[in-house]
């Protein structure tokens, strides 16, 4: 099918995003082509659009992807046409000292689909079979595309090395914050207290199992949070926001021996003030968590147990990308459906398939 074209959402450098027709990609021997059905967008995508994370462009963005396999290379072993899969969106060099010491997520030449390689906000995407994971039967693609954030949260929990029966404070109840609340609940952290300024997100935090939620605009929030631990402060603290101020607040409410996880993605030039004496005296640990090393399989296994339907998923057609990105930062999760276009150019109220659409003028 030489010359076949497809719709794709391409980043052209800050702040430009364009819906365009580009050639439909073909598989090679070890790869599969998928038709993305649901692609989640998150703060990392927003950082790219804001010009805060430089990437090569033009680039098809989208890294939280679930879709159906529609073409398989002749060397593909496990997958078949029609399989519903999610994509672990990274490619590692396999040659650097990090790859060769079992820490490939720290690879010096890491490439991510949707950032350095073509992502999922398109009618089709080609990936190596090794990064495509079969989803459980009957799962909704909108839930399936959340495997990526779930896998990152599982790595975060691994990094935190939690101990059941001890307290956790989480800053931020966005979708990742909510997944972390649920994972913390599953491993027996108690109490789980959340700090979140938006009322919609505070409600969501309760749905995912928070014991209490405080509003940081309330001048008493710290006292209220401490009161819930019998004034013992927190043994585990997670920054699921990504900000210098949150890290400072997090360090200020730690118990002795506490572990503080920096999970949210802060702007690259954001800088915190920390007190080394307190870190010494209280024997604090400040831990990072980057992406999802070997946690994707576990994320697929856990996917149905996390209550992800409570995330209030808001769906947008491929050509509604401006509205979709505009909706980031509010409660819930934003998902784009790359196989459909919006109703705006159609009168009967139904979505239409991208393949029935003409290029925009
Ligand atoms: Zn490497």
Boltz pocket constraint, residues with backbone or C-beta under 6 A from the ligand:
constraints:
  - pocket:
      binder: B
      contacts: [[A, 92], [A, 93], [A, 94], [A, 95], [A, 96], [A, 97], [A, 98], [A, 99], [A, 100], [A, 104], [A, 106], [A, 107], [A, 108], [A, 109], [A, 110]]
      max_distance: 6.0
